[in-house]
Amino acid sequence: MPPSVLLTRVLLCSGLLVAICTFSLAQSPPPGSTVPKKRTFEARPPSKEGELKKYDDVITKEAKSYPGVFTAHRIGDKLYFEIPADGLGKLLLWSAEVVKGPAGVSWGGQSLGHRIVRFERRGNKIYLWNVAFEKRASGGSKAIQRAVDSANMDTIIQSFSVEAEGKDRSAVIAVTNLFVSEVSDFSVKGAVPGAGSIDDSRSYLDEVKAFPTNIEVRALLTFRAGGAPGGITLPTTPGRGRSGAASGRSYTAVVHHSLVRLPDEPMMGRYADPRVGYFTRSFEDYSTPRGWMEKRQFIARYRLEKKEPNAEVSEPVKPIVFYLSREVPEKWRPYLKKGVEDWQPAFEKAGFKNAILCKDAPGEHEDPNWDPEDARYSVIRWVAEPTQNAMGPHIHDPRSGEIISAHIIFWHDILKLAQTWYFVQCGGSDPRVTRLPLPDEIIGDCLRYIACHEVGHTLGLRHNHRASQAYSIAQLRDPKFVEKFGSVASIMSYGRFNYVAQPEDNVKHFLPRLAPYDFFAIEWGYKPISAKSPEEERPILDSWAARQIKEPFLRFGGEDGPAQVDPTVLTENIGDDPIAATALGLKNLDRVVEKLVPATTTLGEDYSLLRDTYRAILQHRALWFGAVVKQVGGVVEQRTLAGRGKESFTPVPRERQRAAVKFLLEQAFQTPKKLLNPEIVSRFKYVGVADDVLRQQKSLLTSLLSSQRFRRLMDAEILQGEQAYSAVEFLNEVQDGIWAELQQSPPVVETIRRGLQRAYIEHFRDELKPRDTAAAPTLPRRGPGEDSDLADLGPGQGSDFRAVARAALEQLAKKLAAALVRTKDPMTRAHLADCLREIKQLLSPGNSATSSTPTTEATAG
């Protein structure tokens, strides 16, 4: 996935995160399935044959018919479905995505959502049901099943009159409005920012295709301006306004609908494990051995079955095949193919040879009916929008987690993002990097890495951000090690490129590649197990996952709650020592800054590329320093299950936290003179030359001094006693560093440092302001064992934070008063006097003339 946004979009992710179906259903399950049988309506004959028209009067000679999962008939702009009796009650995955949209909005290939539906007949009516099956009672008593059925009723989306009957009493219904008008419960207008209702006079049916397992319909829709907000919001192009286009205008888009028949027999699901990162499908099981309801999760994965079941390694009955859509640039096709097929060795370890393949889409002369939006195909698309991103969504059968298909999207300006980030991170060590754009070889390898990451998502894998911290600094500087294992222990991390390696290390390979965790995760999720039910698989899966205890390269850390405070789960960082890694990264940034102007400027052109690359350098500094901040008050999570380990959560050692604070004070909060070189900034800035740097420092300081961090420091004092890095010690060290000039004789504070020191006081002013109890919301009640968040208690509330902060400010006021006596620089004097007044006002609101209150003994001198 590409940097940053690569989101998980998963997200767009992205995160989407990823496009995962959020509906469940059931049919008659195979042995071992946890999906109970769902009650369906019986198809009933028409009450009066005379109410129906003759078949030839409805489906006239002008009709173009498309036989498939059921026959689609098109007559001009009208569309009819002819549903056979044996097609009623069958489950269909209905997905929709935007194929084309107006300039300025990044719609191409964007998913609009998914539903599981079925058609049922009652008399002369056909009902379209949205099937939900969030509750299950697999293997339970009939009474429990009745209770579950009563609490899990499906919903009718729309009804249709049966216009006529064909052979074998197939039902003909008019479905045009399903695709060209607003349909309650399945609207697409919310996907268009600022758009209103669909204008029927400017909308029409575009294209219809039918295949053995699916029907594909395209509709051109025009949306009136000024719609109410809501629905699914699509990503927009940066720099084109909040909604990506001007407000008060109409929008026209082409929307593609796929109705795909789901397998009659669902694949046996595999239960998820928190130690291995897969996307999952959750449901409530009311027939567990313990008696109470338990949340269950199936992982998302393709259905791979061996041609030779008894062979250790066999080709699959049906391999995973990706197609490069026809619009993918020819130059990059070989690299994208490699990115897909890089996963083959991982599947071989799981027992499958040639399990995943990548092919060019057939040409129009080879297969005129081939369509990249056809839900039978997994494809890689290329979208002509200046969005710097890519994403890998997939859709799956919620009964079992079986992945049906995936559509990976590369927006065009991923090319710019990949090159900019490689230049910033590796330009100091890779001798091939002299200027932008980079050589095709480097660009292609970057696209290969991004494709490999996105394919991982389509195979069911989540981000593994713990993997970016798996390797030591020495390993990242070892040419042989990185050639074999890459820069991170999983292609699914956000580690990006090897910015740790120095020029003297002679490293030749700077990119991530398929690594130990990826092999482990694919084997865990796809290797066949001789078992009759998901429950029977669990002991074997548990033993496989337990390998992480002795093999740290296999450990997983995702994007859930503990990851927010776990300093070993990081994005945009690599190496097991963020302090050392950042120090080495800063050395490389200095080398990049030295070549920045000649690498980004061309005779006769403006400085926009210089400006954008400069901002990328600042962004990387912020990300790296943020990883160091996370050490302070950090809590390391060990993903252990019962009987597999001891403590799950451990505070970061005291000396480690102190080292992080010291590094930040010496590096992050000092003025970066090289970055403020007038030879650079004066080319694209005429005012506020230091604003970006100061804004970054303020943000970093706010994060470092947050009340949530104080809370975790105080938690550690309870757990570790004197071994903990106390909140008092932490704040004293930060304060002494931010105000280090007060120890000078005479004190002199330069411009950016003055701004940082004012930000320090403003932060505590905001944190310590009295809470408005009258306006405070009522806090939600929490059940036993539920986590709470200090943010619920308001700024500076709920702990000893106020006491520690006030004591520190009192001590600072004394030092400011003493420094003022020695100050000779007029600007410094004015600054220190102003800060002293602010602190006095903060400590004694309403009485700025009051002298400093007596200093408590809570702080050390």
C-alpha positions in Angstrom: 0.0 0.0 0.0 1.3 3.4 -0.7 2.6 5.6 1.9 0.4 7.2 4.5 -3.0 6.9 3.2 -2.2 3.5 2.2 -4.2 3.2 3.9 -5.9 1.3 5.4 -8.6 2.5 3.9 -8.6 0.1 4.3 -8.5 3.0 3.7 -9.8 4.4 1.7 -8.5 3.1 2.7 -7.7 4.2 2.5 -9.5 1.8 5.3 -12.4 1.6 3.7 -10.5 0.5 5.3 -11.1 -2.3 3.0 -14.4 -3.1 1.1 -15.7 -5.9 3.3 -19.3 -6.9 3.1 -21.2 -6.1 6.2 -24.2 -8.3 5.8 -24.7 -12.0 6.5 -27.0 -14.7 5.5 -27.5 -18.4 5.4 -28.7 -21.3 3.3 -28.5 -25.0 3.8 -25.0 -25.4 5.2 -22.4 -28.0 4.5 -21.2 -30.4 7.3 -19.3 -28.4 9.9 -20.6 -25.0 8.8 -21.7 -22.7 11.6 -24.4 -21.1 9.4 -27.8 -22.4 10.3 -30.5 -22.9 7.8 -32.5 -19.8 7.0 -36.2 -19.9 6.6 -37.3 -18.9 3.1 -40.6 -18.1 1.5 -42.3 -20.7 -0.7 -42.8 -19.7 -4.3 -46.6 -19.4 -4.9 -48.5 -19.5 -8.2 -50.4 -16.4 -9.4 -53.8 -16.1 -7.9 -55.4 -15.2 -11.2 -53.7 -16.1 -14.5 -55.7 -13.4 -16.2 -53.8 -10.7 -14.3 -50.6 -11.5 -16.3 -49.8 -10.3 -19.8 -48.8 -12.6 -22.6 -45.1 -13.2 -22.6 -44.7 -11.9 -26.2 -46.5 -8.7 -25.3 -43.9 -7.9 -22.6 -40.7 -9.4 -24.1 -41.3 -8.2 -27.7 -39.3 -8.9 -30.8 -37.3 -5.7 -30.2 -35.9 -7.2 -27.0 -32.2 -8.0 -26.7 -31.9 -11.0 -24.4 -28.9 -11.9 -22.3 -29.1 -15.4 -20.8 -27.1 -16.0 -17.6 -27.7 -16.7 -14.0 -31.1 -15.5 -15.0 -32.1 -13.9 -18.3 -32.0 -10.1 -18.7 -34.1 -8.6 -21.4 -33.5 -5.0 -22.7 -36.0 -3.1 -24.7 -34.8 0.4 -25.4 -34.2 2.0 -22.0 -36.3 -0.7 -20.2 -34.8 -3.7 -18.4 -36.6 -6.9 -17.4 -35.3 -9.8 -15.4 -36.8 -13.3 -16.1 -36.3 -15.2 -12.9 -36.7 -19.0 -13.1 -38.5 -20.8 -10.3 -35.3 -22.5 -9.2 -33.6 -19.1 -9.0 -36.0 -17.8 -6.3 -34.6 -17.8 -2.9 -31.0 -18.1 -4.1 -28.5 -15.7 -2.5 -27.0 -13.0 -4.6 -24.1 -10.6 -3.7 -25.2 -7.2 -5.0 -22.3 -4.8 -5.3 -22.0 -1.3 -6.9 -19.1 0.9 -7.8 -18.5 4.1 -9.7 -16.9 3.6 -13.1 -16.7 7.2 -14.3 -17.2 10.5 -12.6 -16.6 14.2 -13.1 -13.1 15.7 -13.0 -12.0 16.6 -9.5 -13.6 13.7 -7.7 -11.7 10.5 -7.3 -14.5 8.1 -8.1 -13.1 5.6 -10.6 -13.4 2.1 -9.3 -14.7 3.3 -5.9 -17.0 0.9 -4.2 -20.5 2.1 -3.2 -21.3 -0.9 -1.0 -22.5 -4.4 -0.9 -25.6 -6.3 0.1 -26.8 -9.9 0.1 -30.2 -10.2 -1.5 -32.7 -12.8 -2.7 -35.8 -12.7 -4.9 -38.9 -14.3 -3.5 -42.3 -14.8 -5.1 -45.7 -14.5 -3.4 -48.6 -14.6 -5.7 -48.1 -12.2 -8.6 -45.5 -10.2 -6.6 -41.7 -10.6 -6.5 -40.0 -9.3 -3.4 -36.4 -8.3 -3.2 -35.1 -9.1 0.3 -32.0 -7.8 2.0 -30.7 -10.8 3.8 -29.1 -10.3 7.2 -27.8 -13.0 9.4 -25.9 -11.4 12.3 -27.2 -14.0 14.7 -26.6 -17.7 14.4 -27.4 -20.8 16.3 -25.4 -23.5 14.5 -26.0 -26.9 15.9 -28.3 -25.6 18.6 -31.7 -26.8 19.7 -34.8 -26.0 17.6 -36.0 -23.6 20.4 -32.8 -21.6 20.2 -33.0 -21.5 16.4 -36.6 -20.1 16.7 -35.4 -17.4 19.1 -32.6 -16.4 16.7 -35.0 -16.4 13.7 -37.4 -14.2 15.6 -34.6 -11.6 16.4 -33.1 -11.6 12.9 -35.8 -10.7 10.4 -34.7 -9.9 6.8 -35.9 -6.7 5.1 -37.8 -6.1 1.9 -36.0 -3.5 -0.3 -38.5 -3.4 -3.1 -41.5 -5.2 -4.6 -42.2 -5.9 -8.3 -45.3 -7.0 -10.1 -45.0 -10.1 -12.2 -45.6 -8.8 -15.8 -45.6 -12.2 -17.5 -44.5 -15.8 -17.2 -42.1 -17.7 -19.4 -41.4 -21.4 -19.8 -41.5 -23.4 -16.5 -43.3 -20.5 -15.0 -40.4 -18.1 -14.9 -41.4 -14.7 -13.6 -40.7 -11.6 -15.7 -40.4 -8.3 -13.8 -39.5 -4.7 -14.7 -36.3 -3.7 -12.9 -35.3 -0.5 -14.6 -35.9 1.7 -11.6 -33.6 -0.4 -9.5 -30.7 1.1 -11.4 -31.8 4.5 -12.7 -33.9 5.8 -9.8 -33.6 6.2 -6.0 -34.1 2.9 -4.3 -34.9 3.1 -0.6 -32.2 1.3 1.5 -29.8 1.1 -1.4 -29.2 4.7 -2.5 -26.0 5.8 -4.3 -26.6 9.5 -4.2 -24.9 9.8 -0.9 -21.6 8.9 -2.7 -21.7 12.2 -4.5 -20.6 15.0 -2.2 -23.2 17.8 -2.3 -25.5 16.0 -4.8 -29.2 15.8 -4.5 -31.7 13.4 -5.9 -31.4 11.6 -9.2 -32.8 13.5 -12.2 -34.7 10.8 -14.2 -34.8 13.0 -17.3 -31.0 13.0 -17.4 -30.4 9.4 -16.4 -30.6 6.2 -18.4 -29.6 2.6 -18.6 -26.2 2.3 -20.2 -25.2 -1.4 -20.6 -26.4 -4.8 -19.6 -24.5 -8.1 -19.6 -25.4 -11.5 -18.2 -23.0 -14.4 -17.4 -23.5 -17.9 -15.9 -23.0 -16.7 -12.3 -23.7 -13.0 -12.5 -25.5 -10.1 -14.2 -23.7 -6.7 -14.8 -25.6 -3.5 -15.3 -24.3 0.0 -16.0 -26.4 3.1 -15.5 -25.6 6.7 -16.2 -27.0 8.8 -13.4 -27.3 12.6 -13.1 -27.7 14.0 -9.6 -29.3 17.4 -8.9 -27.3 19.9 -7.0 -27.8 20.7 -3.3 -28.5 17.4 -1.8 -28.5 16.7 1.9 -25.3 15.3 3.4 -25.2 11.6 4.2 -24.5 8.2 2.6 -21.1 7.0 1.6 -18.5 9.8 1.1 -15.9 9.1 -1.6 -12.3 10.4 -1.5 -11.8 13.6 -3.3 -8.9 15.1 -5.1 -6.6 17.2 -2.9 -6.7 20.9 -3.6 -10.1 21.0 -5.3 -12.2 22.1 -2.4 -13.9 20.3 0.4 -16.2 18.2 -1.8 -13.7 17.9 -4.7 -15.8 20.1 -7.0 -17.7 23.3 -6.9 -21.0 23.3 -4.9 -24.3 24.1 -6.5 -23.8 22.0 -9.6 -25.1 18.8 -11.0 -23.0 15.6 -11.2 -23.1 12.8 -13.7 -21.6 9.4 -13.0 -21.6 5.9 -14.4 -22.5 3.3 -11.8 -21.8 -0.3 -12.3 -24.0 -2.9 -10.5 -23.0 -6.6 -10.1 -25.4 -9.3 -9.0 -23.4 -12.4 -8.3 -24.8 -15.8 -7.4 -23.2 -17.1 -4.2 -22.2 -20.7 -3.9 -25.0 -23.1 -3.0 -22.6 -24.7 -0.5 -20.6 -22.1 1.5 -17.0 -22.8 2.2 -16.1 -23.9 5.7 -15.1 -20.9 7.7 -11.8 -20.6 9.7 -12.0 -18.9 13.0 -9.9 -15.7 13.5 -7.1 -15.4 16.0 -5.9 -12.0 17.4 -2.3 -13.1 16.9 -2.7 -13.2 13.1 -4.0 -10.2 11.2 -6.9 -11.1 8.9 -10.0 -9.1 8.0 -13.0 -10.9 9.5 -16.7 -11.4 9.3 -18.3 -11.3 12.8 -21.5 -12.9 14.0 -23.2 -13.8 17.2 -23.4 -17.5 18.1 -26.2 -18.5 20.5 -25.5 -22.2 20.7 -22.0 -22.3 22.2 -20.8 -25.0 24.7 -20.6 -22.4 27.4 -24.3 -21.6 27.1 -24.1 -17.8 26.6 -23.8 -15.9 23.4 -20.3 -15.6 22.0 -18.9 -13.4 19.3 -17.4 -15.4 16.5 -15.3 -14.3 13.6 -14.4 -16.0 10.3 -11.3 -14.8 8.5 -11.6 -13.5 4.9 -9.8 -15.8 2.4 -10.1 -17.3 -1.1 -11.4 -20.8 -1.5 -8.3 -22.8 -2.4 -8.7 -26.6 -2.8 -5.9 -29.0 -3.9 -6.2 -30.8 -7.2 -4.3 -33.6 -5.4 -5.6 -33.6 -1.9 -3.0 -36.0 -0.6 0.0 -34.2 -2.1 2.1 -32.0 0.1 2.2 -29.4 -2.6 -0.5 -29.3 -5.3 -1.9 -26.9 -7.8 -5.3 -25.5 -6.7 -8.5 -26.5 -8.4 -9.2 -22.8 -9.1 -6.2 -20.5 -8.7 -6.4 -16.8 -7.7 -6.1 -14.8 -10.9 -5.6 -11.1 -11.2 -6.1 -9.2 -14.5 -4.4 -6.0 -15.4 -7.1 -3.9 -16.8 -6.7 -2.5 -20.3 -6.0 1.1 -19.1 -2.9 0.1 -17.0 0.1 1.8 -18.6 2.2 -0.6 -20.5 5.5 0.6 -18.9 4.4 -0.6 -15.5 2.7 -3.8 -16.3 5.7 -6.1 -15.7 6.3 -4.6 -12.3 2.6 -5.0 -11.2 2.6 -8.6 -12.4 5.6 -9.3 -10.2 3.9 -7.7 -7.3 1.0 -10.1 -7.6 3.1 -13.2 -8.2 5.5 -12.4 -5.4 3.0 -14.2 -3.2 3.5 -17.5 -4.9 6.3 -18.7 -2.6 4.1 -18.0 0.5 1.3 -20.2 -1.0 3.8 -22.9 -1.8 4.6 -23.1 1.9 0.9 -23.4 2.6 0.7 -26.3 0.1 -0.3 -24.7 -3.2 1.8 -24.4 -6.3 0.9 -21.6 -8.8 -1.9 -20.5 -6.5 -1.9 -16.8 -7.6 -1.4 -15.6 -11.1 -1.5 -12.2 -13.0 -2.5 -11.8 -16.6 -3.2 -9.0 -19.0 -6.8 -8.5 -19.7 -7.9 -10.0 -23.0 -8.0 -7.6 -25.9 -11.3 -6.5 -27.3 -10.8 -8.7 -30.3 -10.0 -11.7 -28.0 -13.0 -11.3 -25.7 -15.3 -8.3 -26.4 -17.5 -9.2 -23.4 -14.6 -9.0 -20.9 -15.4 -6.3 -18.4 -13.1 -5.1 -15.5 -16.2 -4.4 -13.4 -17.4 -8.0 -13.9 -17.5 -9.3 -10.3 -16.2 -12.7 -11.4 -12.8 -11.2 -12.0 -10.2 -9.8 -9.7 -8.5 -6.9 -11.4 -6.0 -4.1 -11.0 -7.4 -0.7 -12.3 -5.6 2.5 -13.1 -7.6 5.7 -12.5 -6.7 9.0 -14.2 -7.1 11.3 -11.1 -4.3 13.2 -9.3 -4.8 11.2 -6.1 -1.6 10.0 -4.4 -2.9 6.7 -3.2 -3.8 3.0 -4.0 -6.1 0.6 -2.3 -7.0 -3.1 -2.3 -10.6 -3.7 -1.4 -12.4 -7.1 -1.7 -15.8 -8.5 -1.3 -16.6 -11.8 0.4 -19.4 -14.2 1.3 -20.3 -13.3 4.9 -21.5 -16.9 5.6 -17.9 -18.2 5.5 -15.5 -15.4 4.7 -14.9 -16.7 1.2 -13.5 -13.8 -0.9 -15.4 -13.6 -4.2 -13.3 -11.0 -6.0 -11.1 -7.9 -5.5 -10.6 -4.7 -7.4 -7.2 -3.0 -6.7 -7.1 0.6 -7.6 -4.0 2.7 -8.5 -4.7 6.4 -8.8 -2.3 8.0 -11.3 -0.4 10.2 -8.9 0.7 7.3 -6.8 3.7 7.7 -9.2 4.5 11.1 -7.6 4.0 9.9 -4.0 6.2 6.8 -4.4 9.0 8.9 -6.0 8.9 11.7 -3.5 9.0 9.3 -0.5 11.8 7.3 -2.0 13.8 10.4 -2.7 13.3 11.7 0.8 14.0 8.4 2.6 16.7 6.9 0.4 18.2 9.9 -1.5 21.0 10.1 1.0 22.1 6.5 0.6 21.1 5.3 -2.9 23.6 6.7 -5.4 21.0 6.2 -8.2 18.9 9.0 -6.7 20.1 12.4 -8.1 17.0 14.2 -9.1 13.2 13.8 -9.7 11.7 12.1 -11.5 13.6 8.9 -10.6 14.9 6.3 -13.0 12.2 3.9 -14.3 13.9 1.0 -12.5 13.3 2.6 -9.1 9.7 3.7 -9.9 8.9 0.2 -11.2 10.2 -1.5 -8.0 8.2 0.9 -5.9 5.0 0.0 -7.8 5.9 -3.6 -7.4 6.1 -3.2 -3.7 2.8 -1.2 -3.6 1.0 -3.9 -5.7 2.3 -6.6 -3.4 1.0 -4.8 -0.4 -2.5 -4.2 -1.9 -2.7 -7.8 -3.1 -2.0 -8.8 0.5 -5.2 -6.9 1.5 -7.2 -8.7 -1.2 -6.0 -12.1 0.2 -7.5 -11.1 3.5 -4.5 -9.7 5.4 -4.7 -6.6 7.6 -1.9 -4.2 8.2 0.8 -5.5 10.6 2.5 -2.4 12.0 4.4 -4.3 14.6 6.4 -5.9 11.8 8.1 -2.5 11.0 9.9 -2.7 14.3 11.0 -6.3 14.1 14.5 -5.8 12.7 17.4 -4.3 14.6 19.4 -1.3 13.5 22.4 -3.5 12.7 20.3 -5.7 10.5 18.9 -2.8 8.6 22.5 -1.7 7.9 23.5 -5.1 6.7 23.4 -5.4 2.9 23.1 -9.2 3.0 20.3 -9.2 5.5 18.1 -6.6 3.8 18.7 -8.2 0.4 17.1 -11.4 1.8 14.5 -10.0 4.2 13.8 -6.4 3.1 13.3 -3.5 5.5 10.4 -4.8 7.5 9.1 -8.2 8.7 5.9 -7.9 6.7 5.0 -6.3 3.4 1.7 -5.4 5.2 3.4 -2.9 7.4 3.7 0.9 6.8 7.5 0.7 7.1 8.1 2.0 3.6 11.8 2.3 2.6 15.1 1.8 4.4 16.0 5.3 5.6 18.3 3.8 8.3 21.0 2.6 6.0 23.9 5.0 5.6 26.1 5.5 2.5 29.0 3.7 4.0 26.9 0.6 4.6 26.8 -0.1 0.8 23.1 -1.3 0.9 21.7 -2.0 -2.5 18.1 -3.0 -1.7 16.0 -0.4 0.1 12.5 -1.7 -0.4 10.2 -4.0 1.6 9.6 -7.5 0.2 7.6 -10.6 1.2 9.0 -11.3 4.7 8.7 -13.9 7.5 5.4 -12.8 8.8 3.8 -12.9 5.4 4.8 -16.5 4.8 3.5 -17.3 8.3 0.2 -15.5 7.9 -0.6 -17.1 4.5 0.3 -20.6 5.8 -1.9 -20.0 9.0 -4.9 -18.8 6.9 -4.7 -21.1 3.9 -3.0 -24.3 4.7 -5.6 -27.2 4.6 -6.4 -28.9 7.9 -8.1 -32.2 8.1 -11.1 -31.2 10.2 -14.8 -31.4 9.9 -15.6 -28.1 11.5 -14.0 -24.7 12.4 -14.0 -25.7 16.0 -11.9 -28.8 15.3 -9.3 -26.6 13.6 -8.8 -24.4 16.6 -6.2 -26.4 18.5 -4.0 -26.7 15.4 -4.3 -23.0 14.6 -3.5 -22.1 18.2 -0.3 -24.2 18.1 0.7 -22.5 14.8 0.1 -19.0 16.2 2.1 -19.8 19.3 5.2 -19.8 17.2 5.3 -16.1 17.8 6.5 -16.5 21.3 9.9 -17.8 20.2 9.9 -16.2 16.7 9.5 -12.4 17.1 9.5 -11.8 13.3 6.1 -13.5 13.2 4.4 -11.1 15.7 1.3 -9.1 14.7 0.2 -5.7 15.9 -2.7 -4.0 14.1 -4.7 -0.8 14.3 -6.9 -1.6 17.3 -7.0 0.1 20.8 -3.7 -1.1 22.3 -1.8 -0.1 19.2 -2.4 3.6 20.0 -0.1 3.4 23.0 2.2 0.5 22.1 5.6 2.0 20.9 6.4 -1.3 19.1 3.4 -0.8 16.8 4.4 2.1 14.5 3.6 3.5 11.1 6.1 5.2 8.8 9.0 4.0 11.0 11.4 1.0 10.8 13.8 -0.6 13.3 13.5 -1.8 16.9 15.1 1.4 18.3 13.1 4.5 17.1 15.6 6.8 18.7 18.6 5.4 16.8 16.6 4.9 13.6 15.5 8.6 13.7 19.0 9.8 14.4 20.2 7.9 11.3 17.2 9.1 9.3 18.0 12.7 10.2 21.5 12.3 8.9 20.1 11.1 5.6 17.6 14.0 5.5 20.5 16.4 5.8 22.2 14.8 2.8 18.9 15.1 0.9 18.5 18.8 1.8 21.9 19.5 0.3 20.8 18.2 -3.1 17.2 19.4 -2.8 17.3 22.4 -5.1 19.2 20.9 -8.1 17.1 17.7 -7.8 13.7 19.4 -8.0 14.2 22.4 -10.3 14.4 22.7 -14.0 15.3 25.7 -16.1 12.3 27.8 -16.9 9.9 26.0 -14.5 8.4 27.1 -11.2 9.4 25.8 -7.7 6.3 23.7 -7.0 8.2 20.4 -7.0 10.8 21.9 -4.6 8.0 23.1 -2.3 6.2 19.7 -2.3 9.4 17.8 -1.7 10.4 20.2 1.1 7.0 19.6 2.8 7.6 15.8 2.5 10.9 16.2 4.4 9.0 18.0 7.2 6.4 15.3 7.2 9.0 12.6 7.6 10.6 14.5 10.5 7.2 14.7 12.2 6.5 11.0 11.7 9.9 9.9 13.0 9.8 12.2 16.0 6.2 11.0 16.7 7.6 7.4 17.1 10.0 8.7 19.7 7.2 10.5 21.6 5.3 7.2 21.7 8.0 5.7 23.9 7.0 8.1 26.7 4.2 6.5 28.7 4.2 3.7 26.2 2.7 0.3 27.0 3.9 -2.8 25.1 1.3 -5.4 24.3 2.2 -9.1 24.2 -0.6 -10.8 22.1 -0.7 -13.9 24.3 -3.7 -16.2 24.9 -4.4 -18.2 28.0 -1.5 -20.6 28.8 0.8 -19.1 26.2 2.4 -16.3 28.2 2.3 -14.0 31.2 1.7 -10.3 31.3 -0.2 -8.9 28.3 0.8 -5.2 28.9 4.1 -3.9 30.2 5.2 -0.2 30.6 8.3 0.9 28.7 11.4 0.9 31.0 12.1 4.2 32.8 15.6 4.8 31.2 14.1 4.2 27.7 11.5 6.9 28.3 14.1 9.3 29.7 16.3 8.7 26.6 13.4 9.5 24.4 12.7 12.8 26.2 16.4 13.8 26.0 16.5 13.0 22.3 13.4 15.1 21.6 14.7 18.1 23.5 18.1 17.9 21.6 16.7 17.2 18.1 12.9 17.8 17.7 12.6 21.0 19.7 15.8 22.7 18.4 15.6 25.0 15.4 16.6 23.0 12.2 19.0 25.5 10.6 19.6 23.5 7.5 15.9 23.3 6.7 15.6 27.1 7.1 18.3 27.8 4.6 17.3 30.9 2.7 18.7 29.3 -0.5 15.8 26.8 -0.2 12.8 28.4 1.5 13.1 31.9 -0.1 12.4 30.3 -3.5 8.8 29.4 -2.6 7.9 31.4 0.5 7.7 35.2 1.0 6.2 35.2 4.5 6.1 32.8 7.4 9.3 31.1 6.6 9.4 29.2 9.9 5.7 28.6 10.3 5.8 25.0 9.1 8.7 24.1 11.5 7.0 25.8 14.5 3.7 24.3 13.7 5.3 20.9 13.7 7.1 21.5 17.0 3.8 22.7 18.7 2.0 19.6 17.6 4.7 17.4 18.9 4.8 19.2 22.2 1.0 18.9 22.6 1.2 15.2 22.0 4.1 14.8 24.5 2.3 16.7 27.3 -1.2 15.3 26.8 -3.1 14.4 29.9 -3.6 10.9 28.5 0.2 10.4 28.6 0.3 11.6 32.1 -2.4 9.1 33.0 -0.3 6.2 31.7 2.8 7.5 33.6 0.7 7.4 36.7 -0.6 3.9 35.9 3.1 2.8 35.7 3.8 4.3 39.1 1.1 2.0 40.6 2.5 -1.1 38.8 6.2 -0.4 39.0 6.7 1.8 42.1 10.1 3.5 42.2 11.2 1.8 39.0 8.6 3.9 37.0 9.4 7.1 35.2 7.2 9.4 37.3 5.0 12.1 36.0 6.9 14.7 38.1 10.3 13.6 36.8 9.0 13.6 33.2 7.5 17.1 33.4 10.5 18.6 35.1 12.9 17.3 32.4 10.6 18.5 29.6 10.2 21.9 31.2 14.0 22.3 31.8 14.7 21.5 28.2 12.0 23.7 26.6 13.2 26.6 28.8 16.9 25.8 28.7 17.8 29.4 27.8 16.8 30.5 31.3 20.1 28.9 32.5 22.2 31.1 30.2 23.9 34.2 31.3 22.6 36.4 29.8 19.5 34.5 28.5 18.8 34.9 24.8 15.8 33.2 23.2 15.6 33.2 19.3 12.4 33.5 17.3 11.2 29.9 16.9 12.1 29.0 20.5 10.0 31.9 21.7 7.1 30.5 19.8 7.7 27.0 21.3 7.8 28.4 24.8 4.6 30.3 24.3 3.0 27.1 23.1 4.2 25.4 26.3 2.2 27.9 28.4 -0.8 27.8 26.1 -1.0 24.0 26.3 -1.3 24.1 30.1 -3.7 27.0 30.0 -6.0 24.8 27.8 -5.5 21.7 30.0 -6.1 23.5 33.3 -9.0 25.7 32.4 -12.0 25.0 34.8 -14.4 22.5 33.6 -17.9 23.7 32.8 -19.9 21.3 34.9 -23.2 22.7 33.9 -22.5 22.1 30.2 -20.7 18.8 30.8 -22.4 15.8 29.1 -23.6 12.9 31.2 -21.0 10.2 31.0 -22.1 6.8 29.7 -22.2 4.1 32.2 -19.7 1.4 31.7 -20.0 -2.3 32.4 -17.6 -4.2 34.6 -14.1 -4.5 33.0 -14.8 -2.0 30.3 -12.0 0.4 29.4 -12.4 4.1 30.2 -10.6 7.0 28.7 -9.3 10.0 30.4 -10.7 12.1 27.6 -14.1 11.3 29.1 -13.2 13.3 32.1 -12.3 16.5 30.3 -9.0 18.4 30.1 -6.8 18.0 33.1 -9.4 16.1 35.1 -9.5 12.8 36.8 -5.9 12.4 38.1 -3.0 14.2 39.8 -2.3 16.0 36.5 -3.5 19.4 37.8 -1.3 19.2 40.9 1.8 18.2 38.9 1.2 20.8 36.2 0.6 23.7 38.7 3.7 22.8 40.7 5.8 22.8 37.6 4.4 26.2 36.4 5.1 27.7 39.9 8.7 26.6 39.6 8.9 28.0 36.1 7.6 31.4 37.2 10.4 31.6 39.8 13.0 30.8 37.1 11.5 33.4 34.7 11.6 36.1 37.4 15.3 35.2 38.1 16.2 35.2 34.4 14.6 38.6 33.8 17.1 40.2 36.1 20.0 38.9 33.9 18.4 39.5 30.5 19.9 42.2 28.2 18.3 41.3 24.8 15.2 43.5 24.4 13.1 40.9 22.6 14.0 38.2 25.0 13.2 40.5 28.0 9.8 41.3 26.5 9.1 37.6 25.8 10.1 36.4 29.3 8.1 39.2 31.0 5.0 38.3 28.9 5.4 34.6 29.8 5.7 35.4 33.5 2.4 37.5 33.3 0.7 34.6 31.5 1.7 32.1 34.2 0.7 34.3 37.0 -2.7 34.8 35.4 -3.0 31.1 34.9 -2.1 30.2 38.5 -4.4 33.0 39.9 -7.2 33.7 37.4 -8.6 37.2 37.6 -5.6 38.6 39.5 -2.7 39.1 37.1 -1.0 41.4 39.6 -0.8 38.6 42.2 2.7 37.4 42.9 3.6 33.9 42.3 2.0 31.5 44.8 4.2 29.6 47.2 6.2 26.9 45.5 5.3 23.4 46.6 7.8 20.7 47.2 6.4 18.5 44.3 9.1 19.5 41.9 12.8 19.3 42.1 14.7 22.5 41.8 
